[in-house]
Amino acid sequence: MKDVIVSDDIKYIGVDDKDIDLFENQFAVKNGILYNSYIIIDEKIAIMDTIDKRKTEEWISNLDKALNGKVPDYLVISHLEPDHAYNIGTIIEKYPNIKLVGNNKTFAFLPQFFDIENLEDRKVEVKDGDTLCLGKHKLHFVMAPMIHWPEVMMEYEESEKILFSADAFGKFGTLDTEEDWDCEARRYYFNIVGKYGIQVQSLLNKISQLDIQTICPLHGPILKENLSYYIGKYDIWSKYEVESDGIYIACASIHGNTFKVCEKLKEILEEKGAKNVVLADLSKQDFSESVEDAFRYGKVIFASATYNMEAFLPMRNLLMNLKEKNYQNRKVGIIENGTWAPGSGKCMKDVLSTLKNIEIVEPTVTIKSTLKNEDLIKLNELADAILM
C-alpha cells in the first residue's frame, strides 16, 4: 500500500482490505474497503480510532512504526462500530495506562463490546465543544449523533485545520482504487447514512463554522482539495435533492418480458429527447447500487412483474430499502405486468404513497404478459407524463 501523508505530526496508520466481499455483510465491495486510523504525535500522543479485526496484525505493525518506541496517552473513539473499534481491547492490553476519550453514549455502549477493568479511571468523557490539548495540537469535539450511530463524534484539530470526520465523507474502495469519488461515496452515503438527512444537515451547519483544510474520514481517501465540492455533495444528498439530470428505470422482471417493456420505454424516452436514461435489471444490479441510483435521479420508473399477488421480490426489496432511507422529493411512474391478475402496481403504489413528496404520474401502465402494439399508446403517455 502506498504511503499516505497527513502531516509531519499526524501519521496515517490505516489498512486496505482487498479480501472482503461484503461490507457489513450486505454491501458488495468489488474494490474492497479501507479502514482508516491516525495518530497524532505531540507532547501527548493520541491514536484516532482503531480498525476492524480482519486487519489487526497489519494495523499494529503500522502503529508500532509510527510510534517508534513512544507510548500513546489517548485513544480517541469516534465511533464504536466494530470495523473501527474492534481493537480497543487490543490497545488496552498493549498499553495498560492509556486513556479512552469518548462521550457519554460511547461509554454507555462500550461495556456491550468490551469488559474493561477500571473503566471509570480510564475514561475521558467529552461533550460537544470540549477540547483536548495534546501540546501544540488541540482537538475540538463535535458531536454527530445518528451519523449513523448515536455515539458518533468528530474531532477538529485547530492547528492544522483537520476534521476527523468518522464515517462522514467516506466511501467504499481501497486506497489504491482508481475510481471517481462520487459513485462509491454516494452508494456508501445513501445505504448507510441516508436515513439521517436531518442529522447530517445539523452537522453541516456545525462544521460550516470551522476553517477546514483537510478531511480525514474513517473510510476512503483523505480529502485535501476542493473540499467545498464534497461538502456540497453531502448538502444535496442530505436534503434529498436531485443530483443528476436523467431518468432511472428500475425493472424487476421474472422471465424477461417486463424488461423488454422497459427497453421499449427507454427507446421512447430517448426519441422524445430524454438524456441519460438508465435502465437496471434489479435481479442483477446490486441492491445498494439500485438505492444509490433511485436517490441520484429526480425521475424514476418502477416496473415490476406480479409474483404471488405482490411486486416481484427484487422490487419489494428496493422499495423497502428506499422507505427505510427516507426516500422523498421524486417524480415516479409505475409499470406492472401479470398474466391473470396484475397486482404489482397497487403494491408499488401502496409503498410509494406513504413517502414524502412523491409525485406518482399517470397512467400506470398494465401489461398482460408480453408487450403488444396497443400497449405503446400507454407507454408514450407515461413517457410524456414523466418528462413534463
C-alpha positions in Angstrom: 0.0 0.0 0.0 1.4 3.4 -0.9 2.3 5.8 1.8 -0.3 8.3 2.9 0.9 11.7 4.2 -1.4 13.7 6.5 1.3 16.0 8.0 4.6 15.8 9.9 2.9 15.2 13.2 -0.2 13.4 12.2 0.5 9.9 10.8 -1.7 7.6 8.8 -1.8 4.0 10.1 -4.9 2.6 8.2 -5.0 -0.6 6.3 -6.6 -1.7 3.0 -8.9 -4.8 3.0 -8.9 -6.3 -0.5 -10.1 -9.7 0.7 -13.6 -8.7 1.9 -16.5 -9.3 -0.5 -19.4 -7.9 1.6 -19.1 -4.8 3.8 -21.3 -5.0 6.8 -22.1 -8.5 5.4 -24.5 -6.9 2.9 -22.9 -4.4 0.5 -20.8 -5.7 -2.3 -17.4 -4.1 -2.4 -15.6 -5.3 -5.6 -12.7 -2.9 -4.8 -12.5 -3.8 -1.1 -12.7 -1.3 1.8 -10.2 1.0 3.5 -10.1 1.1 7.3 -8.6 4.5 8.3 -6.8 5.2 11.5 -4.5 8.0 12.5 -2.1 9.0 15.3 -1.1 12.5 16.5 2.4 12.7 17.8 2.8 15.6 20.3 3.7 16.1 24.0 0.7 13.8 24.4 0.1 11.2 21.8 -3.4 10.3 20.6 -4.5 7.4 18.5 -7.5 8.3 16.4 -9.6 5.1 16.3 -8.7 1.5 15.7 -9.7 -0.7 12.8 -11.6 -4.0 12.0 -10.4 -7.3 13.4 -9.7 -8.5 9.8 -6.6 -6.5 9.6 -5.4 -6.3 13.2 -1.8 -7.5 12.5 -1.1 -5.0 9.7 -2.6 -2.2 11.8 -0.5 -3.0 14.9 2.6 -3.0 12.6 1.7 0.4 11.2 1.0 1.7 14.8 4.4 0.5 16.1 6.2 2.0 13.2 4.5 5.4 13.7 5.2 5.4 17.5 8.8 4.4 17.1 9.0 3.3 20.7 6.8 6.0 22.2 3.8 5.2 24.3 0.4 6.7 23.4 -1.6 8.6 26.0 -5.0 8.6 24.5 -7.3 6.5 22.3 -10.0 8.7 20.8 -13.1 6.7 20.0 -15.1 8.5 17.3 -17.4 5.5 16.5 -18.0 2.2 18.2 -19.0 0.1 15.2 -16.6 -2.9 15.1 -15.0 -2.0 11.8 -13.5 1.0 13.6 -13.4 -0.1 17.2 -12.6 -3.8 17.3 -9.1 -3.2 18.5 -9.9 -1.1 21.5 -9.3 -4.2 23.6 -6.0 -4.9 21.8 -4.8 -1.3 22.6 -5.7 -1.6 26.3 -3.8 -4.8 26.6 -0.8 -3.4 24.8 -0.9 0.0 26.7 -2.4 -0.6 30.1 -2.3 3.1 31.1 -3.9 4.5 28.0 -6.9 6.8 28.5 -10.1 6.4 26.4 -11.7 9.5 25.0 -15.4 9.4 24.2 -18.8 10.9 25.0 -21.5 9.7 27.4 -23.0 7.4 24.7 -19.6 6.0 23.9 -19.1 4.9 27.5 -22.7 3.6 27.8 -22.2 1.3 24.8 -18.5 0.4 25.4 -19.3 -2.4 28.0 -21.5 -4.1 25.5 -18.4 -4.8 23.4 -15.6 -5.0 25.9 -15.0 -6.0 29.5 -12.7 -3.2 30.6 -11.3 -3.1 34.1 -11.3 0.2 35.9 -13.2 1.9 33.1 -14.1 4.9 35.3 -10.5 5.6 36.0 -9.6 5.2 32.3 -12.2 7.3 30.6 -12.0 10.9 29.5 -15.6 11.9 28.8 -16.2 14.8 26.4 -19.2 16.7 25.1 -19.9 19.0 22.2 -17.5 21.9 22.2 -15.0 20.4 24.6 -11.3 20.4 23.8 -8.3 18.1 24.5 -4.8 19.7 24.4 -2.0 17.4 23.2 0.6 20.2 23.1 0.7 22.3 20.0 -2.3 20.3 18.7 -5.7 20.8 20.2 -8.8 18.7 19.4 -12.2 20.2 19.4 -15.0 17.7 19.8 -18.1 17.9 17.5 -20.9 15.6 18.4 -22.6 13.9 15.4 -25.3 11.7 16.7 -27.0 9.3 14.3 -24.4 9.7 11.6 -25.0 7.0 11.8 -24.9 5.7 15.4 -25.9 7.7 18.5 -22.4 8.0 19.9 -20.7 9.2 16.8 -18.4 12.3 17.2 -15.9 14.1 15.2 -12.7 15.9 16.1 -11.4 19.2 14.7 -7.7 19.7 15.1 -7.3 23.5 15.2 -3.5 24.0 14.5 -3.6 22.0 11.2 -7.3 22.6 10.5 -8.1 18.9 10.1 -11.5 17.4 10.6 -11.5 13.8 11.7 -15.0 13.1 10.3 -15.8 9.5 11.4 -17.9 7.8 8.7 -18.9 11.0 7.1 -17.3 11.7 3.7 -16.2 8.1 3.4 -16.6 5.7 0.5 -16.1 2.1 -0.5 -12.9 1.0 -2.1 -9.2 0.6 -1.1 -6.5 3.3 -1.1 -5.1 2.3 -4.5 -8.5 2.1 -6.2 -8.6 4.3 -9.2 -12.2 5.5 -9.5 -14.5 8.5 -9.3 -15.1 9.5 -5.7 -18.8 10.4 -6.2 -20.2 7.0 -7.2 -18.9 4.9 -4.3 -19.3 7.8 -1.8 -22.9 8.2 -2.9 -23.6 4.5 -2.6 -21.9 4.4 0.8 -23.9 7.5 2.0 -27.4 6.5 0.9 -27.1 2.9 2.1 -25.5 3.6 5.4 -26.2 7.2 6.4 -29.1 8.1 4.1 -31.9 7.8 6.6 -30.4 10.6 8.7 -30.6 13.6 6.4 -31.8 16.0 9.2 -28.9 15.0 11.4 -26.4 15.5 8.5 -27.8 18.9 7.9 -27.3 19.8 11.5 -23.7 18.5 11.3 -23.0 20.6 8.1 -24.3 23.7 9.9 -21.8 23.0 12.8 -18.8 22.4 10.6 -19.5 25.4 8.4 -18.2 27.5 11.3 -14.8 25.7 11.1 -11.8 26.5 8.8 -11.3 23.0 7.4 -8.4 22.3 5.1 -8.3 18.5 5.3 -10.9 15.9 6.0 -9.8 12.6 7.4 -12.7 10.0 7.2 -12.7 6.5 8.6 -13.1 5.0 5.1 -11.9 6.2 1.8 -9.3 8.8 0.8 -8.1 11.8 2.8 -9.6 14.9 1.2 -7.4 17.9 0.9 -8.5 19.8 -2.2 -11.8 21.3 -3.3 -13.5 20.5 0.0 -16.5 22.6 -0.9 -17.3 20.0 -3.6 -17.5 17.1 -1.2 -19.4 19.2 1.4 -21.7 20.3 -1.4 -22.5 16.7 -2.3 -23.4 16.0 1.3 -25.6 19.0 1.3 -27.5 17.8 -1.8 -27.8 14.2 -0.5 -28.9 15.1 3.0 -31.6 17.4 1.6 -32.8 14.6 -0.6 -32.4 16.9 -3.6 -31.9 15.8 -7.2 -28.2 15.4 -8.0 -28.2 14.4 -11.7 -30.5 15.0 -14.6 -31.8 11.8 -16.0 -34.4 9.0 -15.6 -33.8 5.8 -13.7 -35.8 2.8 -14.8 -35.8 0.2 -12.1 -37.1 -3.1 -13.5 -38.0 -6.3 -11.7 -38.6 -8.9 -14.4 -39.0 -12.7 -13.9 -38.7 -14.1 -17.4 -37.6 -11.0 -19.3 -40.9 -9.8 -20.6 -41.1 -6.8 -18.2 -37.6 -5.9 -19.1 -38.4 -5.8 -22.8 -41.2 -3.4 -21.9 -38.7 -1.2 -20.1 -36.3 -1.4 -23.0 -39.1 -0.1 -25.2 -39.9 2.7 -22.8 -36.2 3.7 -22.7 -36.2 3.9 -26.5 -39.4 6.0 -26.4 -38.0 8.4 -23.8 -34.8 8.9 -25.8 -36.8 9.5 -29.0 -38.6 12.2 -27.1 -35.3 13.9 -26.2 -34.6 12.4 -22.7 -30.9 12.4 -21.8 -29.3 9.9 -19.6 -32.0 7.2 -19.3 -30.6 4.5 -17.1 -32.2 1.0 -17.2 -31.4 -1.5 -14.5 -32.4 -5.1 -14.0 -33.0 -5.3 -10.3 -32.3 -9.0 -10.2 -28.8 -8.4 -11.5 -27.9 -5.0 -10.1 -26.5 -5.0 -6.5 -29.4 -3.6 -4.4 -27.1 -0.9 -2.9 -26.5 0.4 -6.4 -30.2 0.4 -7.0 -30.8 2.5 -3.9 -28.0 4.9 -5.0 -29.5 5.4 -8.4 -33.0 5.9 -7.2 -31.7 8.8 -5.0 -29.4 10.2 -7.7 -32.0 10.9 -10.3 -35.2 13.0 -9.9 -37.4 10.9 -12.1 -37.8 7.1 -11.6 -39.9 4.5 -13.3 -40.7 1.4 -11.1 -41.6 -1.6 -13.2 -42.4 -5.0 -11.8 -43.9 -8.3 -12.7 -46.5 -9.6 -10.4 -45.4 -12.5 -8.1 -47.8 -14.1 -5.6 -50.1 -11.1 -6.0 -47.2 -8.8 -4.9 -44.4 -7.0 -6.6 -41.6 -9.3 -7.6 -39.1 -9.6 -4.7 -36.3 -7.5 -6.1 -38.7 -4.6 -6.4 -40.1 -5.1 -2.9 -36.6 -5.2 -1.6 -35.7 -1.9 -3.4 -38.9 -0.1 -2.2 -38.5 -1.3 1.4 -34.9 0.0 1.3 -36.0 3.3 -0.1 -38.7 3.7 2.5 -36.2 2.9 5.3 -33.8 5.6 3.9 -36.5 8.3 3.9 -36.8 8.4 0.1 -38.6 11.6 -1.0 -38.9 14.5 -3.4 -39.1 12.5 -6.6 -41.4 12.1 -9.6 -42.2 8.5 -10.4 -44.1 6.3 -12.8 -45.3 2.7 -12.5 -45.4 -0.2 -14.9 -47.0 -3.5 -13.8 -47.1 -6.9 -15.5 -49.1 -10.0 -14.9 -50.8 -12.9 -16.8 -54.1 -13.3 -15.0 -54.2 -10.7 -12.2 -51.6 -7.9 -12.5 -51.3 -6.6 -8.9 -47.7 -5.3 -8.6 -48.8 -1.7 -9.5 -51.0 -1.5 -6.4 -48.3 -2.9 -4.2 -45.8 -0.4 -5.5 -48.2 2.5 -5.1 -49.1 1.4 -1.6 -45.4 1.9 -0.6 -44.7 5.0 -2.6 -47.8 6.8 -1.4 -46.5 6.6 2.2 -43.3 8.5 1.3 -42.8 12.3 1.5 -43.4 14.4 -1.6 -43.5 11.6 -4.1 -45.4 12.5 -7.3 -46.9 9.4 -8.9 -47.7 10.2 -12.5 -50.4 8.6 -14.6 -51.1 6.4 -16.3 -50.0 3.3 -14.5 -49.1 1.0 -17.4 -50.5 -2.5 -17.2 -49.0 -5.2 -19.3 -50.6 -8.6 -19.8 -47.6 -11.0 -20.0 -45.9 -9.5 -23.1 -45.7 -6.2 -24.9 -48.3 -5.6 -27.6 -48.7 -2.8 -30.1 -51.7 -1.5 -28.2 -49.5 -1.0 -25.1 -47.4 1.5 -26.9 -50.0 4.2 -26.5 -49.9 4.0 -22.7 -46.1 3.8 -22.7 -46.0 7.0 -24.7 -48.4 8.6 -22.3 -46.3 7.6 -19.4 -43.1 8.9 -21.1 -44.8 12.3 -21.7 -46.0 12.4 -18.1 -42.6 11.7 -16.6 -40.9 14.2 -18.9 -43.3 17.1 -18.0 
